[in-house]
Amino acid sequence: MTGLIAATQLAAASISSSLNPFSPEDAQLLEAVNDAKFTVADFCNADLRQALYGNLRDVALEKKRANKVTRLIRLLRAHGLLIKISKANRYDVRKKGSSGFIMGKG
C-alpha cells in the first residue's frame, strides 16, 4: 500500500505546472499536438518544434527551442496526453487524451 502512495506522490511531483488551455502559449501547444498530422502518425521533438516555432536559422536559438520543447513534451507526458514509443525518440498522442483537448480561440 505504501508503494502505491509513494508512486502517486512521485508522479504528482513530476508535474511541474498545469496546462491552461486559455493561455495563448498552452493553447498553441495543445493545438499543435492535436493537429491531424500528429494524431495520425507519431512525431519527434523536431516535428513539434517546427509546428510551434517554424524554421529557425540561429543555432543557439534552435538549441534553446529544442530544450523548451523537450520540457513541454515532458509536461504533456506527465498529464497523460502523450505516450513515448519505446526504443525510439518519438511520441504519440493518446487517443483518450486527444478527445479531452479543449481548443478555444479568443
PyMOL commands that set and color helices and strands:
alter all, ss='L'
color gray80, all
select helices_A, chain A and resi 2-14+24-33+36-40+45-53+59-78+95-98
alter helices_A, ss='H'
color red, helices_A
select strands_A, chain A and resi 82-84+91-93
alter strands_A, ss='S'
color yellow, strands_A
deselect
rebuild
show_as cartoon
